[in-house]
């Protein structure tokens, strides 16, 4: 997903979205590289998952790609 905001804002938005995941907690965070790894809690459907966010610059504009 491409977002037209600064790197810091894109990284912050990723961290804020973690609250929407089931009992998620950050297991690794590197603001310099733009990466966040999150472990979700167990549920009746899963033993828990690892979700990785990666923020990278798309072009010279203030746009960042979030995976």
Buried (B, 14 or more C-beta within 10 A) or exposed (E): EEBEBEBEBBBBBBBEBBEEBEEBEEEEBEEEEBBBBBBBEEEEEEEEBEBEBBBEEEEEEBBBBBE
